[in-house]
Each structure stands twice: as structure tokens, then as C-alpha cells.
């Protein structure tokens, strides 16, 4: 039996979709950031630590790059969004006014594939590089009487 292997270009035509999510990484190694339909940006403890554990962030948006930037700032600034505790290991920013202003419409929970944190602790979130992480709820079977 002769096996013929196709190269990547031959199989990666328009009929295939590439999964951009990548493999699962250890929790202590990954930077996990999501945004949900209520416009809450959630991040794991590792992301929060790499940002310098800010009490507040300043949000900015690049329409051209479709990228959200979160930079640590003083909580005393008018434009400061407080970073709130979500859980034991998670943090959140309620970004609804920001999303409304820039017409950022999120209809399901999405995870940013490659969040980038710069030397100053600024986080960049590319809205073109996301995967859906919405949980599908199963319908319960009806009990027969």
C-alpha cells in the first residue's frame, strides 16, 4: 500500500477552517482574557500579575486594528475603570460604557487567542483573533409520568 501525503497548501483550501485556539496550556503559564455579552472583560490571575496588579485601567480602542488596549492607571483618573475581583483567581473590568461608545457589539463570550502584555503592563486584545467560549446548555430530559 502506497501512502501519499498531501502538503498543507493542498488541504488548506476554502473548504477547511483552521482552529486558531491552539492547545491547552498549564494554568500558571497562560494569559487568559475573555469578554462576554455584558461587556465584562475577565482575566486570570497570571494576566493580572503580568499587568502589575493594577487597581484600575484606562481603556482605548483602535478602530483600524480592531484592538482594545488596557493600560494600568491611577484609580483617581476620570477615565479609570476599576479592576474588580471576579473570583479567587480571576479579575474583571466592567467595560459596558466603553463598548457602547465604540460600538463594540459582543453577542457571546469570546476568548482572545493571543493577548499581548507590553513592558509597561499594557494589555492588547485583538478582536479579530478570538474564539467562542460560550457554554452550550443541554436541555434536560422530561421525566415521564
PARO-817234 format. One record per atom (N, C-alpha, C): residue in three letters; atom name; y, x, z. Coordinates in steps of 0.05 Angstrom, whole numbers, plus 5000, padded with zeros to 4 digits. Atoms other than C-alpha are relative to their C-alpha. Layout:
BEGIN
["ala","CA",[Y,X,Z]]
...
//
This chain:
BEGIN
["unk","N",[4976,5017,5000]]
["unk","CA",[5000,5000,5000]]
["unk","C",[5025,5018,5000]]
["unk","N",[4975,4985,5002]]
["unk","CA",[5068,5028,4980]]
["unk","C",[5022,4984,5013]]
["unk","N",[4977,5013,4987]]
["unk","CA",[5128,5012,5024]]
["unk","C",[5025,5010,4987]]
["unk","N",[4974,4992,5011]]
["unk","CA",[5196,5011,4992]]
["unk","C",[5021,4991,5020]]
["unk","N",[4979,5006,4981]]
["unk","CA",[5254,5015,5039]]
["unk","C",[5026,4997,4985]]
["unk","N",[4974,5005,5012]]
["unk","CA",[5320,4985,5018]]
["unk","C",[5021,5014,5016]]
["unk","N",[4978,4988,4984]]
["unk","CA",[5383,5022,5036]]
["unk","C",[5018,4978,5010]]
["unk","N",[4983,5019,4986]]
["unk","CA",[5436,4988,5078]]
["unk","C",[5017,4984,4980]]
["unk","N",[4983,5014,5020]]
["unk","CA",[5480,4971,5018]]
["unk","C",[4985,4978,4985]]
["unk","N",[5016,5020,5014]]
["unk","CA",[5423,4934,4984]]
["unk","C",[4995,4975,5017]]
["unk","N",[5005,5024,4984]]
["unk","CA",[5410,4888,5043]]
["unk","C",[5025,4988,5012]]
["unk","N",[4975,5010,4987]]
["unk","CA",[5481,4881,5070]]
["unk","C",[5018,4987,4979]]
["unk","N",[4984,5014,5019]]
["unk","CA",[5505,4835,5016]]
["unk","C",[5013,4975,5013]]
["unk","N",[4986,5024,4990]]
["unk","CA",[5542,4769,5024]]
["unk","C",[4982,4980,5015]]
["unk","N",[5017,5019,4987]]
["unk","CA",[5481,4732,5048]]
["unk","C",[4993,5009,5029]]
["unk","N",[5006,4990,4973]]
["unk","CA",[5477,4774,5113]]
["unk","C",[5026,5000,5016]]
["unk","N",[4978,4997,4981]]
["unk","CA",[5522,4772,5174]]
["unk","C",[4993,5022,5019]]
["unk","N",[5005,4978,4981]]
["unk","CA",[5528,4835,5216]]
["unk","C",[5008,4991,5028]]
["unk","N",[4994,5006,4972]]
["unk","CA",[5525,4824,5291]]
["unk","C",[5016,5023,5011]]
["unk","N",[4982,4979,4991]]
["unk","CA",[5584,4862,5320]]
["unk","C",[4999,5005,5030]]
["unk","N",[5001,4999,4971]]
["unk","CA",[5566,4852,5393]]
["unk","C",[4988,5026,5012]]
["unk","N",[5012,4976,4990]]
["unk","CA",[5524,4914,5400]]
["unk","C",[4979,4995,5022]]
["unk","N",[5021,5003,4979]]
["unk","CA",[5470,4928,5452]]
["unk","C",[5012,4995,5027]]
["unk","N",[4991,5004,4973]]
["unk","CA",[5474,4912,5525]]
["unk","C",[5003,5027,5014]]
["unk","N",[4995,4975,4985]]
["unk","CA",[5505,4967,5567]]
["unk","C",[4998,4995,5030]]
["unk","N",[5001,5002,4971]]
["unk","CA",[5498,4981,5641]]
["unk","C",[5027,4990,5010]]
["unk","N",[4976,5013,4989]]
["unk","CA",[5548,4941,5682]]
["unk","C",[5022,5020,5008]]
["unk","N",[4981,4981,4991]]
["unk","CA",[5581,5003,5711]]
["unk","C",[5013,5016,4977]]
["unk","N",[4990,4985,5023]]
["unk","CA",[5593,5032,5641]]
["unk","C",[5018,4983,4982]]
["unk","N",[4987,5016,5020]]
["unk","CA",[5621,4973,5603]]
["unk","C",[5027,4990,5010]]
["unk","N",[4975,5014,4996]]
["unk","CA",[5691,4945,5598]]
["unk","C",[4997,4973,4988]]
["unk","N",[5006,5028,5009]]
["unk","CA",[5681,4870,5594]]
["unk","C",[5026,4983,5004]]
["unk","N",[4976,5017,4999]]
["unk","CA",[5740,4825,5576]]
["unk","C",[4995,4976,4983]]
["unk","N",[5003,5025,5015]]
["unk","CA",[5739,4752,5555]]
["unk","C",[5025,4984,5002]]
["unk","N",[4979,5020,4998]]
["unk","CA",[5788,4696,5542]]
["unk","C",[4986,4974,4994]]
["unk","N",[5013,5026,5004]]
["unk","CA",[5769,4623,5547]]
["unk","C",[5020,4979,4989]]
["unk","N",[4983,5021,5012]]
["unk","CA",[5796,4557,5521]]
["unk","C",[5023,4992,5018]]
["unk","N",[4977,5006,4983]]
["unk","CA",[5841,4550,5582]]
["unk","C",[5019,5024,5001]]
["unk","N",[4983,4976,5003]]
["unk","CA",[5873,4617,5562]]
["unk","C",[5001,5017,5025]]
["unk","N",[5003,4982,4978]]
["unk","CA",[5847,4654,5622]]
["unk","C",[4987,5026,4990]]
["unk","N",[5011,4974,5008]]
["unk","CA",[5836,4728,5608]]
["unk","C",[4985,5010,5025]]
["unk","N",[5016,4990,4977]]
["unk","CA",[5779,4753,5652]]
["unk","C",[4990,5028,4993]]
["unk","N",[5009,4972,5004]]
["unk","CA",[5759,4826,5662]]
["unk","C",[4982,5008,5023]]
["unk","N",[5017,4991,4979]]
["unk","CA",[5705,4861,5701]]
["unk","C",[5014,5021,5017]]
["unk","N",[4988,4980,4981]]
["unk","CA",[5717,4910,5758]]
["unk","C",[5005,5027,4987]]
["unk","N",[4996,4975,5013]]
["unk","CA",[5708,4970,5713]]
["unk","C",[5026,5001,4984]]
["unk","N",[4975,5002,5016]]
["unk","CA",[5764,4947,5666]]
["unk","C",[5024,5001,5019]]
["unk","N",[4978,5001,4981]]
["unk","CA",[5809,4932,5725]]
["unk","C",[5005,5027,5013]]
["unk","N",[4998,4973,4988]]
["unk","CA",[5795,5000,5756]]
["unk","C",[5013,5020,4979]]
["unk","N",[4989,4982,5021]]
["unk","CA",[5809,5037,5689]]
["unk","C",[5029,4994,4994]]
["unk","N",[4972,5007,5004]]
["unk","CA",[5875,4999,5684]]
["unk","C",[5018,5009,5023]]
["unk","N",[4985,4991,4977]]
["unk","CA",[5895,5027,5752]]
["unk","C",[5003,4980,5022]]
["unk","N",[5000,5022,4980]]
["unk","CA",[5882,4964,5793]]
["unk","C",[5028,4988,5003]]
["unk","N",[4973,5010,4998]]
["unk","CA",[5949,4932,5776]]
["unk","C",[5001,4973,5014]]
["unk","N",[4995,5026,4987]]
["unk","CA",[5977,4874,5817]]
["unk","C",[5010,4980,4979]]
["unk","N",[4989,5017,5021]]
["unk","CA",[6010,4848,5753]]
["unk","C",[4999,5014,4974]]
["unk","N",[4999,4988,5027]]
["unk","CA",[6011,4859,5678]]
["unk","C",[5021,4986,4984]]
["unk","N",[4982,5011,5020]]
["unk","CA",[6060,4849,5622]]
["unk","C",[4984,4996,4975]]
["unk","N",[5016,5007,5024]]
["unk","CA",[6031,4814,5561]]
["unk","C",[5018,5002,4975]]
["unk","N",[4986,4999,5026]]
["unk","CA",[6052,4828,5489]]
["unk","C",[4980,4993,4978]]
["unk","N",[5017,5008,5022]]
["unk","CA",[6025,4805,5422]]
["unk","C",[5011,5012,4974]]
["unk","N",[4994,4990,5027]]
["unk","CA",[6024,4838,5353]]
["unk","C",[4989,4979,4980]]
["unk","N",[5009,5020,5020]]
["unk","CA",[6022,4783,5300]]
["unk","C",[4986,5014,4977]]
["unk","N",[5010,4985,5023]]
["unk","CA",[6009,4835,5246]]
["unk","C",[4971,5010,5006]]
["unk","N",[5026,4989,4993]]
["unk","CA",[5950,4867,5283]]
["unk","C",[4981,4980,5014]]
["unk","N",[5015,5021,4985]]
["unk","CA",[5927,4802,5318]]
["unk","C",[4988,5013,5025]]
["unk","N",[5009,4986,4976]]
["unk","CA",[5923,4843,5382]]
["unk","C",[5018,4993,5024]]
["unk","N",[4986,5004,4974]]
["unk","CA",[5941,4826,5454]]
["unk","C",[5000,5026,5015]]
["unk","N",[4998,4977,4984]]
["unk","CA",[5966,4882,5497]]
["unk","C",[5007,4992,5029]]
["unk","N",[4995,5005,4972]]
["unk","CA",[5964,4881,5573]]
["unk","C",[5006,5026,5013]]
["unk","N",[4991,4975,4988]]
["unk","CA",[6003,4935,5609]]
["unk","C",[5006,4995,5030]]
["unk","N",[4993,5003,4971]]
["unk","CA",[6007,4945,5685]]
["unk","C",[5030,5001,5003]]
["unk","N",[4971,5001,4995]]
["unk","CA",[6076,4929,5712]]
["unk","C",[5004,4991,5029]]
["unk","N",[4993,5010,4974]]
["unk","CA",[6112,4912,5776]]
["unk","C",[4998,4970,5002]]
["unk","N",[5001,5029,4998]]
["unk","CA",[6098,4842,5801]]
["unk","C",[5028,4987,5004]]
["unk","N",[4973,5010,4996]]
["unk","CA",[6173,4835,5813]]
["unk","C",[5014,4993,4973]]
["unk","N",[4988,5006,5026]]
["unk","CA",[6189,4831,5738]]
["unk","C",[4996,4971,4993]]
["unk","N",[5002,5028,5009]]
["unk","CA",[6203,4763,5708]]
["unk","C",[4976,4995,4982]]
["unk","N",[5021,5004,5020]]
["unk","CA",[6152,4773,5653]]
["unk","C",[4972,5008,5011]]
["unk","N",[5025,4991,4988]]
["unk","CA",[6098,4797,5702]]
["unk","C",[4981,4977,5004]]
["unk","N",[5022,5019,4995]]
["unk","CA",[6032,4758,5702]]
["unk","C",[4983,5012,5022]]
["unk","N",[5016,4989,4979]]
["unk","CA",[5995,4767,5768]]
["unk","C",[4971,5002,4992]]
["unk","N",[5029,4997,5004]]
["unk","CA",[5924,4794,5765]]
["unk","C",[4987,4989,5025]]
["unk","N",[5012,5014,4977]]
["unk","CA",[5883,4748,5809]]
["unk","C",[4970,5006,5002]]
["unk","N",[5029,4996,4996]]
["unk","CA",[5814,4755,5839]]
["unk","C",[4985,4976,4988]]
["unk","N",[5017,5021,5012]]
["unk","CA",[5762,4716,5799]]
["unk","C",[4975,4997,5017]]
["unk","N",[5025,5000,4985]]
["unk","CA",[5700,4735,5839]]
["unk","C",[4999,5027,5015]]
["unk","N",[5004,4975,4986]]
["unk","CA",[5672,4793,5879]]
["unk","C",[5006,5024,4981]]
["unk","N",[4997,4978,5019]]
["unk","CA",[5672,4837,5816]]
["unk","C",[5017,4994,4976]]
["unk","N",[4984,5007,5023]]
["unk","CA",[5720,4802,5769]]
["unk","C",[5029,4994,5006]]
["unk","N",[4971,5005,4998]]
["unk","CA",[5794,4793,5757]]
["unk","C",[5009,4983,4977]]
["unk","N",[4991,5018,5020]]
["unk","CA",[5834,4743,5717]]
["unk","C",[5031,5000,4998]]
["unk","N",[4971,5004,5005]]
["unk","CA",[5903,4732,5686]]
["unk","C",[5002,4973,4986]]
["unk","N",[4995,5026,5012]]
["unk","CA",[5926,4661,5672]]
["unk","C",[5022,5003,4979]]
["unk","N",[4982,4993,5022]]
["unk","CA",[5958,4672,5604]]
["unk","C",[5008,4976,4983]]
["unk","N",[4994,5025,5015]]
["unk","CA",[5970,4599,5582]]
["unk","C",[5028,5000,4988]]
["unk","N",[4973,5000,5012]]
["unk","CA",[6046,4605,5573]]
["unk","C",[5003,5020,4977]]
["unk","N",[5000,4979,5020]]
["unk","CA",[6037,4669,5534]]
["unk","C",[4986,4990,4974]]
["unk","N",[5015,5009,5023]]
["unk","CA",[5984,4639,5488]]
["unk","C",[5014,4977,4986]]
["unk","N",[4985,5022,5012]]
["unk","CA",[6025,4575,5477]]
["unk","C",[5023,5011,4983]]
["unk","N",[4976,4988,5014]]
["unk","CA",[6087,4617,5458]]
["unk","C",[4992,5013,4974]]
["unk","N",[5008,4986,5024]]
["unk","CA",[6049,4658,5407]]
["unk","C",[4980,4985,4983]]
["unk","N",[5019,5017,5015]]
["unk","CA",[6005,4600,5382]]
["unk","C",[4972,5013,4998]]
["unk","N",[5027,4988,4998]]
["unk","CA",[5941,4636,5403]]
["unk","C",[4982,4977,5009]]
["unk","N",[5017,5023,4994]]
["unk","CA",[5890,4580,5400]]
["unk","C",[4971,5009,5003]]
["unk","N",[5027,4992,4993]]
["unk","CA",[5824,4595,5434]]
["unk","C",[4985,4974,5005]]
["unk","N",[5014,5026,4996]]
["unk","CA",[5774,4538,5427]]
["unk","C",[4973,5004,5014]]
["unk","N",[5025,4994,4986]]
["unk","CA",[5714,4572,5461]]
["unk","C",[5003,5026,5015]]
["unk","N",[4999,4974,4986]]
["unk","CA",[5700,4630,5507]]
["unk","C",[4991,5022,4981]]
["unk","N",[5006,4977,5018]]
["unk","CA",[5702,4696,5469]]
["unk","C",[5001,5026,5016]]
["unk","N",[4999,4973,4988]]
["unk","CA",[5688,4768,5488]]
["unk","C",[5011,5019,4980]]
["unk","N",[4988,4980,5017]]
["unk","CA",[5728,4825,5460]]
["unk","C",[4979,5023,4997]]
["unk","N",[5021,4981,5005]]
["unk","CA",[5680,4874,5427]]
["unk","C",[5008,5028,5008]]
["unk","N",[4992,4972,4995]]
["unk","CA",[5720,4938,5434]]
["unk","C",[5027,5001,5014]]
["unk","N",[4974,4998,4986]]
["unk","CA",[5775,4932,5487]]
["unk","C",[5007,5029,5004]]
["unk","N",[4991,4972,4998]]
["unk","CA",[5815,4997,5488]]
["unk","C",[5020,5002,5023]]
["unk","N",[4982,4994,4978]]
["unk","CA",[5848,5025,5550]]
["unk","C",[5012,5027,4996]]
["unk","N",[4986,4975,5005]]
["unk","CA",[5901,5078,5539]]
["unk","C",[5004,5016,5026]]
["unk","N",[4995,4982,4977]]
["unk","CA",[5922,5135,5585]]
["unk","C",[5019,4987,5021]]
["unk","N",[4981,5013,4981]]
["unk","CA",[5977,5091,5616]]
["unk","C",[4988,4976,5013]]
["unk","N",[5013,5023,4988]]
["unk","CA",[5927,5037,5634]]
["unk","C",[5004,4975,4984]]
["unk","N",[4995,5023,5017]]
["unk","CA",[5949,4991,5578]]
["unk","C",[4974,4992,4985]]
["unk","N",[5024,5011,5012]]
["unk","CA",[5893,4947,5550]]
["unk","C",[5007,4986,4974]]
["unk","N",[4995,5013,5026]]
["unk","CA",[5890,4927,5477]]
["unk","C",[4975,4983,4993]]
["unk","N",[5021,5019,5006]]
["unk","CA",[5849,4866,5456]]
["unk","C",[5004,4989,4972]]
["unk","N",[4998,5008,5028]]
["unk","CA",[5837,4854,5382]]
["unk","C",[4986,4973,4996]]
["unk","N",[5011,5027,5005]]
["unk","CA",[5828,4780,5366]]
["unk","C",[4982,4998,4975]]
["unk","N",[5018,4999,5023]]
["unk","CA",[5793,4800,5301]]
["unk","C",[4973,5011,5006]]
["unk","N",[5025,4988,4993]]
["unk","CA",[5738,4835,5338]]
["unk","C",[4990,4987,5026]]
["unk","N",[5010,5016,4977]]
["unk","CA",[5706,4782,5383]]
["unk","C",[4973,4988,4993]]
["unk","N",[5025,5016,5003]]
["unk","CA",[5640,4747,5394]]
["unk","C",[5002,4977,5019]]
["unk","N",[5001,5024,4983]]
["unk","CA",[5629,4678,5423]]
["unk","C",[4981,5005,5023]]
["unk","N",[5018,4998,4977]]
["unk","CA",[5600,4677,5493]]
["unk","C",[4998,4973,5014]]
["unk","N",[5002,5027,4989]]
["unk","CA",[5603,4602,5503]]
["unk","C",[4972,4994,5008]]
["unk","N",[5027,5008,4990]]
["unk","CA",[5545,4576,5544]]
["unk","C",[4994,4973,4989]]
["unk","N",[5009,5025,5011]]
["unk","CA",[5507,4522,5509]]
["unk","C",[4985,4985,5022]]
["unk","N",[5013,5015,4979]]
["unk","CA",[5488,4468,5558]]
["unk","C",[4977,4983,4987]]
["unk","N",[5023,5015,5010]]
["unk","CA",[5419,4438,5548]]
["unk","C",[5002,4971,5010]]
["unk","N",[5001,5028,4992]]
["unk","CA",[5411,4363,5550]]
["unk","C",[4975,4997,5018]]
["unk","N",[5022,5005,4982]]
["unk","CA",[5368,4341,5607]]
["unk","C",[4982,4978,4989]]
["unk","N",[5019,5021,5010]]
["unk","CA",[5306,4301,5590]]
["unk","C",[5002,4976,5019]]
["unk","N",[4999,5024,4984]]
["unk","CA",[5310,4230,5613]]
["unk","C",[4973,4995,5012]]
["unk","N",[5025,5007,4986]]
["unk","CA",[5259,4210,5664]]
["unk","C",[4990,4973,4991]]
["unk","N",[5012,5026,5008]]
["unk","CA",[5212,4156,5641]]
["unk","C",[4993,4984,5024]]
["unk","N",[5005,5018,4977]]
["unk","CA",[5207,4097,5687]]
["unk","C",[4972,4990,5000]]
//
